[in-house]
Amino acid sequence: MITDVVDEYVIDKYTKLDIERSCRRYGINPKHLSMIINHKKVVPMIRGIGAEYHLLDIMKQLKIYAYKNEEQDKDCFIEKYVAENKLAEKNSAKIEVNGVLSLRVKCMRSRTSGEKKCKERAKALGLDYKLCKIHSDQYRKTDFDIVVTNIGNAFMNDVQLRDWLKDHQRQLSYPYSHIYWAWSRDLISTSNNQCCQRRRGCDKDCGFIPHYPIMTFPSVGVVNYPWRSLKELEYLSSKINRKLPI
């Protein structure tokens, strides 16, 4: 069973020295570091990059093969799959009329493409240029295999959700440690799946991943398709290691 890696975060003397060197390099007084890290302009960037390393820590604990390749424009690799790490949208958690908890995952390209890049991408994907232009900041299922997210950002103001979450205190204490994943192929916009939120020049079968795929939880800790739990990722890893069909 996985223990929360947050409990294991201890700054050893070598890490401390490295932090002190970095502070000197960038002219930062270490006594201000905590305030800088927690500044509202800084937190989103730290959370985005930090989530990638946090995921690797958890994969290591679960004995799932994963690594980060800095030379490629990919977040990380889990087993043989390319994984894209995306955070839940800030304060997006809400309780629907039927009692189901829903939240949105912010899943869009960080850099939009200009005309030249759009034409190159359209040609590579075998798509119409105008379609690629409309969806220049959206992903296709071929951009990666897996989307990995955690629910922390969705609960930044979680007062209204405490009653719903009262039986799961760990989730309230460390919401950033609750990780879920989905196959990219299951997130694309189709008539029977998550709908693309583009209002103009788009139809439901565009085949792009929406900016904000929806996650729903019928009960605490139980997530609806297409999202999956870490246990299913462990099961997938064990099948790969035993060379069983996926």
C-alpha atoms as an extended CHARMM CRD file, in Angstrom:
* protein
*
       246  EXT
         1         1  MET       CA              0.0000000000        0.0000000000        0.0000000000  PROA      1               0.0000000000
         2         2  ILE       CA              1.2710000000        3.4480000000       -0.8710000000  PROA      2               0.0000000000
         3         3  THR       CA              2.1530000000        5.8240000000        1.9410000000  PROA      3               0.0000000000
         4         4  ASP       CA              1.9280000000        9.5370000000        1.3290000000  PROA      4               0.0000000000
         5         5  VAL       CA              5.3150000000       10.6610000000        0.0340000000  PROA      5               0.0000000000
         6         6  VAL       CA              4.6680000000       14.0860000000        1.5800000000  PROA      6               0.0000000000
         7         7  ASP       CA              5.2970000000       12.4660000000        4.9670000000  PROA      7               0.0000000000
         8         8  GLU       CA              8.7560000000       11.4440000000        3.7580000000  PROA      8               0.0000000000
         9         9  TYR       CA              9.9010000000       14.8630000000        2.5580000000  PROA      9               0.0000000000
        10        10  VAL       CA             12.9990000000       15.7020000000        4.5880000000  PROA      10              0.0000000000
        11        11  ILE       CA             15.6580000000       18.1670000000        3.5000000000  PROA      11              0.0000000000
        12        12  ASP       CA             19.0210000000       16.4380000000        3.9760000000  PROA      12              0.0000000000
        13        13  LYS       CA             22.2580000000       18.3960000000        4.3080000000  PROA      13              0.0000000000
        14        14  TYR       CA             23.1450000000       17.9780000000        0.6130000000  PROA      14              0.0000000000
        15        15  THR       CA             19.7740000000       19.3020000000       -0.5490000000  PROA      15              0.0000000000
        16        16  LYS       CA             20.0740000000       22.1650000000        1.9140000000  PROA      16              0.0000000000
        17        17  LEU       CA             23.5030000000       23.0790000000        0.5210000000  PROA      17              0.0000000000
        18        18  ASP       CA             22.1370000000       22.9610000000       -3.0110000000  PROA      18              0.0000000000
        19        19  ILE       CA             19.2760000000       25.3140000000       -2.0490000000  PROA      19              0.0000000000
        20        20  GLU       CA             21.7410000000       27.7130000000       -0.4140000000  PROA      20              0.0000000000
        21        21  ARG       CA             23.9380000000       27.7080000000       -3.5490000000  PROA      21              0.0000000000
        22        22  SER       CA             20.9170000000       28.4430000000       -5.7390000000  PROA      22              0.0000000000
        23        23  CYS       CA             19.8840000000       31.3110000000       -3.4700000000  PROA      23              0.0000000000
        24        24  ARG       CA             23.3580000000       32.8340000000       -3.7130000000  PROA      24              0.0000000000
        25        25  ARG       CA             23.4020000000       32.3700000000       -7.4810000000  PROA      25              0.0000000000
        26        26  TYR       CA             20.1330000000       34.2450000000       -7.9400000000  PROA      26              0.0000000000
        27        27  GLY       CA             20.6090000000       36.8020000000       -5.1640000000  PROA      27              0.0000000000
        28        28  ILE       CA             17.8500000000       35.4590000000       -2.9080000000  PROA      28              0.0000000000
        29        29  ASN       CA             18.0080000000       35.6410000000        0.8580000000  PROA      29              0.0000000000
        30        30  PRO       CA             17.0210000000       32.1110000000        2.0650000000  PROA      30              0.0000000000
        31        31  LYS       CA             14.8730000000       33.5720000000        4.8410000000  PROA      31              0.0000000000
        32        32  HSD       CA             12.5380000000       34.9460000000        2.1300000000  PROA      32              0.0000000000
        33        33  LEU       CA             12.4150000000       31.7020000000        0.1380000000  PROA      33              0.0000000000
        34        34  SER       CA              9.2170000000       30.3860000000        1.7240000000  PROA      34              0.0000000000
        35        35  MET       CA              7.3410000000       33.6310000000        0.9650000000  PROA      35              0.0000000000
        36        36  ILE       CA              8.6440000000       33.6220000000       -2.6140000000  PROA      36              0.0000000000
        37        37  ILE       CA              7.6080000000       30.0090000000       -3.1950000000  PROA      37              0.0000000000
        38        38  ASN       CA              4.1210000000       30.6690000000       -1.8150000000  PROA      38              0.0000000000
        39        39  HSD       CA              3.5700000000       33.8650000000       -3.8100000000  PROA      39              0.0000000000
        40        40  LYS       CA              0.4740000000       33.6220000000       -6.0080000000  PROA      40              0.0000000000
        41        41  LYS       CA              2.5310000000       34.4290000000       -9.1410000000  PROA      41              0.0000000000
        42        42  VAL       CA              5.0770000000       31.6960000000       -8.4070000000  PROA      42              0.0000000000
        43        43  VAL       CA              2.9530000000       28.8240000000       -7.1060000000  PROA      43              0.0000000000
        44        44  PRO       CA              1.3870000000       27.8120000000      -10.4980000000  PROA      44              0.0000000000
        45        45  MET       CA              4.8080000000       27.3270000000      -12.1240000000  PROA      45              0.0000000000
        46        46  ILE       CA              6.2460000000       25.4690000000       -9.1340000000  PROA      46              0.0000000000
        47        47  ARG       CA              3.1520000000       23.2680000000       -8.8880000000  PROA      47              0.0000000000
        48        48  GLY       CA              3.2820000000       22.4140000000      -12.5930000000  PROA      48              0.0000000000
        49        49  ILE       CA              6.9370000000       21.3910000000      -12.6460000000  PROA      49              0.0000000000
        50        50  GLY       CA              6.9050000000       20.0020000000       -9.1100000000  PROA      50              0.0000000000
        51        51  ALA       CA              4.0020000000       17.6850000000       -9.9380000000  PROA      51              0.0000000000
        52        52  GLU       CA              6.1900000000       15.9120000000      -12.5060000000  PROA      52              0.0000000000
        53        53  TYR       CA              8.8300000000       15.0700000000       -9.9080000000  PROA      53              0.0000000000
        54        54  HSD       CA              6.1850000000       14.2130000000       -7.3260000000  PROA      54              0.0000000000
        55        55  LEU       CA              4.7650000000       11.6950000000       -9.7970000000  PROA      55              0.0000000000
        56        56  LEU       CA              8.2070000000       10.1180000000      -10.2410000000  PROA      56              0.0000000000
        57        57  ASP       CA              8.5320000000        9.8030000000       -6.4490000000  PROA      57              0.0000000000
        58        58  ILE       CA              5.2320000000        7.9420000000       -6.2560000000  PROA      58              0.0000000000
        59        59  MET       CA              6.0910000000        5.6990000000       -9.2190000000  PROA      59              0.0000000000
        60        60  LYS       CA              9.3590000000        4.7900000000       -7.4900000000  PROA      60              0.0000000000
        61        61  GLN       CA              7.4980000000        3.9070000000       -4.3080000000  PROA      61              0.0000000000
        62        62  LEU       CA              5.0990000000        1.7130000000       -6.2690000000  PROA      62              0.0000000000
        63        63  LYS       CA              8.0360000000        0.1100000000       -8.1070000000  PROA      63              0.0000000000
        64        64  ILE       CA              6.6430000000        1.2770000000      -11.4500000000  PROA      64              0.0000000000
        65        65  TYR       CA              9.3390000000        2.0690000000      -14.0000000000  PROA      65              0.0000000000
        66        66  ALA       CA              9.2480000000        5.7980000000      -14.7780000000  PROA      66              0.0000000000
        67        67  TYR       CA             11.7420000000        8.4640000000      -15.7460000000  PROA      67              0.0000000000
        68        68  LYS       CA             11.9780000000       12.0420000000      -16.9800000000  PROA      68              0.0000000000
        69        69  ASN       CA             13.8060000000       12.7220000000      -20.2310000000  PROA      69              0.0000000000
        70        70  GLU       CA             14.9550000000       16.3340000000      -20.2170000000  PROA      70              0.0000000000
        71        71  GLU       CA             16.1040000000       16.1220000000      -23.8410000000  PROA      71              0.0000000000
        72        72  GLN       CA             12.6030000000       15.4740000000      -25.1610000000  PROA      72              0.0000000000
        73        73  ASP       CA              9.5720000000       17.7410000000      -24.9190000000  PROA      73              0.0000000000
        74        74  LYS       CA              7.7430000000       15.1630000000      -22.8170000000  PROA      74              0.0000000000
        75        75  ASP       CA              6.8550000000       15.3380000000      -19.1370000000  PROA      75              0.0000000000
        76        76  CYS       CA              7.8660000000       11.7740000000      -18.3140000000  PROA      76              0.0000000000
        77        77  PHE       CA              7.6600000000        8.1480000000      -19.3500000000  PROA      77              0.0000000000
        78        78  ILE       CA              5.7620000000        5.5100000000      -17.3470000000  PROA      78              0.0000000000
        79        79  GLU       CA              6.7630000000        2.0140000000      -18.3900000000  PROA      79              0.0000000000
        80        80  LYS       CA              6.6490000000        2.2580000000      -22.2010000000  PROA      80              0.0000000000
        81        81  TYR       CA              4.0900000000        5.0580000000      -22.3150000000  PROA      81              0.0000000000
        82        82  VAL       CA              4.5280000000        8.8120000000      -22.7560000000  PROA      82              0.0000000000
        83        83  ALA       CA              2.7810000000       10.5630000000      -19.8560000000  PROA      83              0.0000000000
        84        84  GLU       CA              1.6370000000       14.1850000000      -19.7760000000  PROA      84              0.0000000000
        85        85  ASN       CA              1.1920000000       15.6670000000      -16.3180000000  PROA      85              0.0000000000
        86        86  LYS       CA             -1.7130000000       18.1140000000      -16.0020000000  PROA      86              0.0000000000
        87        87  LEU       CA             -3.1480000000       19.7360000000      -12.8840000000  PROA      87              0.0000000000
        88        88  ALA       CA             -6.7760000000       20.1470000000      -11.8940000000  PROA      88              0.0000000000
        89        89  GLU       CA             -8.1730000000       23.6030000000      -12.5940000000  PROA      89              0.0000000000
        90        90  LYS       CA             -7.9640000000       25.9330000000       -9.6030000000  PROA      90              0.0000000000
        91        91  ASN       CA            -11.0830000000       25.8770000000       -7.3940000000  PROA      91              0.0000000000
        92        92  SER       CA            -13.0080000000       23.8240000000       -9.9790000000  PROA      92              0.0000000000
        93        93  ALA       CA            -14.3620000000       21.2030000000       -7.5390000000  PROA      93              0.0000000000
        94        94  LYS       CA            -18.0950000000       21.3970000000       -6.9550000000  PROA      94              0.0000000000
        95        95  ILE       CA            -20.9380000000       19.1660000000       -5.8270000000  PROA      95              0.0000000000
        96        96  GLU       CA            -23.5700000000       18.5880000000       -8.4910000000  PROA      96              0.0000000000
        97        97  VAL       CA            -27.3170000000       18.3880000000       -7.8170000000  PROA      97              0.0000000000
        98        98  ASN       CA            -27.1250000000       14.5730000000       -7.7420000000  PROA      98              0.0000000000
        99        99  GLY       CA            -24.4080000000       14.6620000000       -5.0600000000  PROA      99              0.0000000000
       100       100  VAL       CA            -21.5850000000       13.7360000000       -7.4450000000  PROA      100             0.0000000000
       101       101  LEU       CA            -18.3180000000       15.6140000000       -7.0180000000  PROA      101             0.0000000000
       102       102  SER       CA            -16.9890000000       17.0550000000      -10.2930000000  PROA      102             0.0000000000
       103       103  LEU       CA            -13.8330000000       18.9380000000      -11.1770000000  PROA      103             0.0000000000
       104       104  ARG       CA            -11.9980000000       20.0040000000      -14.3060000000  PROA      104             0.0000000000
       105       105  VAL       CA             -8.4840000000       19.1180000000      -15.4250000000  PROA      105             0.0000000000
       106       106  LYS       CA             -6.5790000000       21.8650000000      -17.2230000000  PROA      106             0.0000000000
       107       107  CYS       CA             -5.3230000000       20.0470000000      -20.3220000000  PROA      107             0.0000000000
       108       108  MET       CA             -4.0610000000       22.3870000000      -23.0080000000  PROA      108             0.0000000000
       109       109  ARG       CA             -0.8440000000       23.1190000000      -24.8220000000  PROA      109             0.0000000000
       110       110  SER       CA              1.3370000000       25.7050000000      -23.0790000000  PROA      110             0.0000000000
       111       111  ARG       CA              2.3630000000       27.2300000000      -26.3990000000  PROA      111             0.0000000000
       112       112  THR       CA             -0.0370000000       27.9820000000      -29.2300000000  PROA      112             0.0000000000
       113       113  SER       CA              1.1950000000       27.4510000000      -32.7740000000  PROA      113             0.0000000000
       114       114  GLY       CA              1.6650000000       30.1490000000      -35.3870000000  PROA      114             0.0000000000
       115       115  GLU       CA              0.6490000000       29.7450000000      -39.0220000000  PROA      115             0.0000000000
       116       116  LYS       CA              3.8380000000       27.9110000000      -40.0280000000  PROA      116             0.0000000000
       117       117  LYS       CA              3.7040000000       25.4770000000      -37.1170000000  PROA      117             0.0000000000
       118       118  CYS       CA             -0.0150000000       24.8760000000      -37.6860000000  PROA      118             0.0000000000
       119       119  LYS       CA              0.6180000000       23.9450000000      -41.3100000000  PROA      119             0.0000000000
       120       120  GLU       CA              3.4350000000       21.5990000000      -40.2810000000  PROA      120             0.0000000000
       121       121  ARG       CA              1.2690000000       19.9890000000      -37.6150000000  PROA      121             0.0000000000
       122       122  ALA       CA             -1.7000000000       19.6530000000      -39.9700000000  PROA      122             0.0000000000
       123       123  LYS       CA              0.4900000000       17.8990000000      -42.5160000000  PROA      123             0.0000000000
       124       124  ALA       CA              2.0040000000       15.5780000000      -39.8900000000  PROA      124             0.0000000000
       125       125  LEU       CA             -1.4380000000       14.6480000000      -38.5360000000  PROA      125             0.0000000000
       126       126  GLY       CA             -3.1090000000       14.4420000000      -41.9240000000  PROA      126             0.0000000000
       127       127  LEU       CA             -5.6600000000       17.0820000000      -40.9340000000  PROA      127             0.0000000000
       128       128  ASP       CA             -7.1120000000       20.1840000000      -42.5200000000  PROA      128             0.0000000000
       129       129  TYR       CA             -5.0870000000       23.3230000000      -41.7400000000  PROA      129             0.0000000000
       130       130  LYS       CA             -8.1690000000       25.2980000000      -40.6540000000  PROA      130             0.0000000000
       131       131  LEU       CA             -9.0700000000       22.5820000000      -38.1440000000  PROA      131             0.0000000000
       132       132  CYS       CA             -5.5590000000       22.6700000000      -36.6740000000  PROA      132             0.0000000000
       133       133  LYS       CA             -5.6620000000       26.4640000000      -36.5280000000  PROA      133             0.0000000000
       134       134  ILE       CA             -8.9210000000       26.4250000000      -34.5540000000  PROA      134             0.0000000000
       135       135  HSD       CA             -7.4400000000       23.8970000000      -32.1190000000  PROA      135             0.0000000000
       136       136  SER       CA             -3.8790000000       25.2550000000      -32.0430000000  PROA      136             0.0000000000
       137       137  ASP       CA             -3.6820000000       25.0380000000      -28.2390000000  PROA      137             0.0000000000
       138       138  GLN       CA             -5.2440000000       21.5760000000      -27.9580000000  PROA      138             0.0000000000
       139       139  TYR       CA             -3.7840000000       18.0690000000      -27.9390000000  PROA      139             0.0000000000
       140       140  ARG       CA             -4.4590000000       15.0490000000      -30.1020000000  PROA      140             0.0000000000
       141       141  LYS       CA             -4.4050000000       11.5360000000      -28.6820000000  PROA      141             0.0000000000
       142       142  THR       CA             -1.1270000000       10.8920000000      -30.5310000000  PROA      142             0.0000000000
       143       143  ASP       CA              0.7050000000       13.6460000000      -28.6030000000  PROA      143             0.0000000000
       144       144  PHE       CA              1.0610000000       11.2890000000      -25.6190000000  PROA      144             0.0000000000
       145       145  ASP       CA             -0.4030000000        8.0390000000      -24.3030000000  PROA      145             0.0000000000
       146       146  ILE       CA             -1.4820000000        8.9090000000      -20.7790000000  PROA      146             0.0000000000
       147       147  VAL       CA             -2.7000000000       12.0260000000      -18.9770000000  PROA      147             0.0000000000
       148       148  VAL       CA             -1.8350000000       12.0490000000      -15.2670000000  PROA      148             0.0000000000
       149       149  THR       CA             -3.3970000000       14.4950000000      -12.8440000000  PROA      149             0.0000000000
       150       150  ASN       CA             -3.9400000000       15.1350000000       -9.1640000000  PROA      150             0.0000000000
       151       151  ILE       CA             -6.8710000000       16.8930000000       -7.5740000000  PROA      151             0.0000000000
       152       152  GLY       CA             -5.0410000000       19.3840000000       -5.3380000000  PROA      152             0.0000000000
       153       153  ASN       CA             -5.6980000000       22.6270000000       -7.2240000000  PROA      153             0.0000000000
       154       154  ALA       CA             -9.4320000000       21.9030000000       -7.3950000000  PROA      154             0.0000000000
       155       155  PHE       CA             -9.6680000000       22.0470000000       -3.5950000000  PROA      155             0.0000000000
       156       156  MET       CA             -7.7630000000       25.2630000000       -2.8880000000  PROA      156             0.0000000000
       157       157  ASN       CA            -10.9980000000       26.5910000000       -1.3470000000  PROA      157             0.0000000000
       158       158  ASP       CA            -12.4900000000       23.4010000000        0.0440000000  PROA      158             0.0000000000
       159       159  VAL       CA            -14.6980000000       24.6950000000        2.8740000000  PROA      159             0.0000000000
       160       160  GLN       CA            -17.9050000000       23.7970000000        1.0190000000  PROA      160             0.0000000000
       161       161  LEU       CA            -16.6250000000       20.2610000000        0.4050000000  PROA      161             0.0000000000
       162       162  ARG       CA            -15.6350000000       19.2790000000        3.9360000000  PROA      162             0.0000000000
       163       163  ASP       CA            -18.9150000000       17.5120000000        4.6620000000  PROA      163             0.0000000000
       164       164  TRP       CA            -18.6090000000       15.4530000000        1.4750000000  PROA      164             0.0000000000
       165       165  LEU       CA            -14.9700000000       14.5990000000        2.2500000000  PROA      165             0.0000000000
       166       166  LYS       CA            -15.2660000000       14.1140000000        6.0180000000  PROA      166             0.0000000000
       167       167  ASP       CA            -14.6570000000       10.3440000000        5.7480000000  PROA      167             0.0000000000
       168       168  HSD       CA            -11.4190000000       10.8110000000        3.8530000000  PROA      168             0.0000000000
       169       169  GLN       CA             -9.1990000000       12.9830000000        6.0260000000  PROA      169             0.0000000000
       170       170  ARG       CA             -6.0350000000       12.2210000000        4.0500000000  PROA      170             0.0000000000
       171       171  GLN       CA             -7.5910000000       13.7850000000        0.9930000000  PROA      171             0.0000000000
       172       172  LEU       CA             -8.1850000000       16.9930000000        2.9320000000  PROA      172             0.0000000000
       173       173  SER       CA             -4.6900000000       16.9490000000        4.4350000000  PROA      173             0.0000000000
       174       174  TYR       CA             -2.7420000000       16.2000000000        1.2440000000  PROA      174             0.0000000000
       175       175  PRO       CA             -5.0530000000       16.5820000000       -1.7710000000  PROA      175             0.0000000000
       176       176  TYR       CA             -2.0530000000       17.0790000000       -4.0640000000  PROA      176             0.0000000000
       177       177  SER       CA             -1.0210000000       13.4670000000       -3.4600000000  PROA      177             0.0000000000
       178       178  HSD       CA             -4.1510000000       11.9220000000       -4.9580000000  PROA      178             0.0000000000
       179       179  ILE       CA             -3.2370000000       10.9400000000       -8.4920000000  PROA      179             0.0000000000
       180       180  TYR       CA             -5.5150000000        9.7560000000      -11.2830000000  PROA      180             0.0000000000
       181       181  TRP       CA             -4.8520000000        8.9890000000      -14.9380000000  PROA      181             0.0000000000
       182       182  ALA       CA             -6.5960000000        8.3920000000      -18.2450000000  PROA      182             0.0000000000
       183       183  TRP       CA             -5.6790000000        7.1330000000      -21.7020000000  PROA      183             0.0000000000
       184       184  SER       CA             -5.4300000000       10.0590000000      -24.1030000000  PROA      184             0.0000000000
       185       185  ARG       CA             -7.5850000000        8.1150000000      -26.5680000000  PROA      185             0.0000000000
       186       186  ASP       CA            -10.4270000000        8.1480000000      -24.0150000000  PROA      186             0.0000000000
       187       187  LEU       CA            -10.3290000000       11.9300000000      -23.5740000000  PROA      187             0.0000000000
       188       188  ILE       CA            -10.7710000000       13.0630000000      -27.1720000000  PROA      188             0.0000000000
       189       189  SER       CA            -13.9600000000       14.8660000000      -28.1220000000  PROA      189             0.0000000000
       190       190  THR       CA            -16.4820000000       12.6080000000      -29.8540000000  PROA      190             0.0000000000
       191       191  SER       CA            -20.2650000000       12.4210000000      -30.0190000000  PROA      191             0.0000000000
       192       192  ASN       CA            -20.2120000000        9.8490000000      -27.2060000000  PROA      192             0.0000000000
       193       193  ASN       CA            -17.4500000000       11.3110000000      -25.0620000000  PROA      193             0.0000000000
       194       194  GLN       CA            -16.1360000000       14.5370000000      -23.5440000000  PROA      194             0.0000000000
       195       195  CYS       CA            -17.2580000000       17.4600000000      -25.6630000000  PROA      195             0.0000000000
       196       196  CYS       CA            -14.8280000000       20.0190000000      -27.0660000000  PROA      196             0.0000000000
       197       197  GLN       CA            -15.5230000000       23.4190000000      -25.5580000000  PROA      197             0.0000000000
       198       198  ARG       CA            -14.7650000000       25.3700000000      -28.7280000000  PROA      198             0.0000000000
       199       199  ARG       CA            -17.8020000000       27.4630000000      -29.6120000000  PROA      199             0.0000000000
       200       200  ARG       CA            -16.9780000000       28.3060000000      -33.2110000000  PROA      200             0.0000000000
       201       201  GLY       CA            -15.8810000000       26.2380000000      -36.1770000000  PROA      201             0.0000000000
       202       202  CYS       CA            -15.9250000000       22.9570000000      -34.2960000000  PROA      202             0.0000000000
       203       203  ASP       CA            -18.1110000000       19.8920000000      -33.9670000000  PROA      203             0.0000000000
       204       204  LYS       CA            -18.3100000000       17.1950000000      -31.3050000000  PROA      204             0.0000000000
       205       205  ASP       CA            -16.2820000000       14.7560000000      -33.4210000000  PROA      205             0.0000000000
       206       206  CYS       CA            -13.2270000000       17.0040000000      -33.8480000000  PROA      206             0.0000000000
       207       207  GLY       CA            -10.9750000000       14.3900000000      -32.1850000000  PROA      207             0.0000000000
       208       208  PHE       CA             -9.0720000000       16.9080000000      -30.0450000000  PROA      208             0.0000000000
       209       209  ILE       CA             -8.7710000000       16.6820000000      -26.2710000000  PROA      209             0.0000000000
       210       210  PRO       CA            -10.9370000000       19.4000000000      -24.6440000000  PROA      210             0.0000000000
       211       211  HSD       CA             -9.2550000000       22.2030000000      -22.7240000000  PROA      211             0.0000000000
       212       212  TYR       CA            -10.8920000000       21.0040000000      -19.5080000000  PROA      212             0.0000000000
       213       213  PRO       CA            -11.7590000000       17.2840000000      -19.3820000000  PROA      213             0.0000000000
       214       214  ILE       CA            -14.2170000000       16.5500000000      -16.5730000000  PROA      214             0.0000000000
       215       215  MET       CA            -13.5850000000       14.2090000000      -13.6350000000  PROA      215             0.0000000000
       216       216  THR       CA            -16.5210000000       12.9310000000      -11.5910000000  PROA      216             0.0000000000
       217       217  PHE       CA            -16.5470000000       11.0790000000       -8.2740000000  PROA      217             0.0000000000
       218       218  PRO       CA            -19.8090000000        9.2800000000       -7.3520000000  PROA      218             0.0000000000
       219       219  SER       CA            -18.3370000000        8.6230000000       -3.8910000000  PROA      219             0.0000000000
       220       220  VAL       CA            -15.1260000000        9.4940000000       -2.0640000000  PROA      220             0.0000000000
       221       221  GLY       CA            -12.1100000000        7.8830000000       -3.7430000000  PROA      221             0.0000000000
       222       222  VAL       CA            -14.1780000000        6.3680000000       -6.5860000000  PROA      222             0.0000000000
       223       223  VAL       CA            -13.6400000000        8.0290000000       -9.9530000000  PROA      223             0.0000000000
       224       224  ASN       CA            -15.7590000000        7.5640000000      -13.0680000000  PROA      224             0.0000000000
       225       225  TYR       CA            -14.5240000000        6.5170000000      -16.5340000000  PROA      225             0.0000000000
       226       226  PRO       CA            -12.4410000000        7.5980000000      -18.4020000000  PROA      226             0.0000000000
       227       227  TRP       CA            -10.3340000000        8.4290000000      -15.3550000000  PROA      227             0.0000000000
       228       228  ARG       CA             -8.6220000000        5.6390000000      -13.4350000000  PROA      228             0.0000000000
       229       229  SER       CA             -6.9990000000        5.1360000000      -10.0650000000  PROA      229             0.0000000000
       230       230  LEU       CA             -3.3530000000        4.4300000000       -9.2410000000  PROA      230             0.0000000000
       231       231  LYS       CA             -4.2830000000        0.8050000000       -8.5500000000  PROA      231             0.0000000000
       232       232  GLU       CA             -5.1530000000        0.3770000000      -12.2210000000  PROA      232             0.0000000000
       233       233  LEU       CA             -1.7740000000        1.8470000000      -13.1660000000  PROA      233             0.0000000000
       234       234  GLU       CA             -0.0820000000       -0.6740000000      -10.8640000000  PROA      234             0.0000000000
       235       235  TYR       CA             -2.0740000000       -3.4490000000      -12.5440000000  PROA      235             0.0000000000
       236       236  LEU       CA             -1.0720000000       -2.1930000000      -15.9990000000  PROA      236             0.0000000000
       237       237  SER       CA              2.5940000000       -2.1260000000      -14.9360000000  PROA      237             0.0000000000
       238       238  SER       CA              2.4250000000       -5.6770000000      -13.5830000000  PROA      238             0.0000000000
       239       239  LYS       CA              0.9540000000       -6.9280000000      -16.8830000000  PROA      239             0.0000000000
       240       240  ILE       CA              3.7780000000       -5.2520000000      -18.8190000000  PROA      240             0.0000000000
       241       241  ASN       CA              6.4080000000       -6.7720000000      -16.5440000000  PROA      241             0.0000000000
       242       242  ARG       CA              4.8560000000      -10.2220000000      -16.9350000000  PROA      242             0.0000000000
       243       243  LYS       CA              4.6090000000       -9.6650000000      -20.6900000000  PROA      243             0.0000000000
       244       244  LEU       CA              0.8590000000      -10.1740000000      -20.6590000000  PROA      244             0.0000000000
       245       245  PRO       CA             -1.4220000000       -8.6370000000      -23.3180000000  PROA      245             0.0000000000
       246       246  ILE       CA             -2.6290000000       -5.1410000000      -22.4100000000  PROA      246             0.0000000000
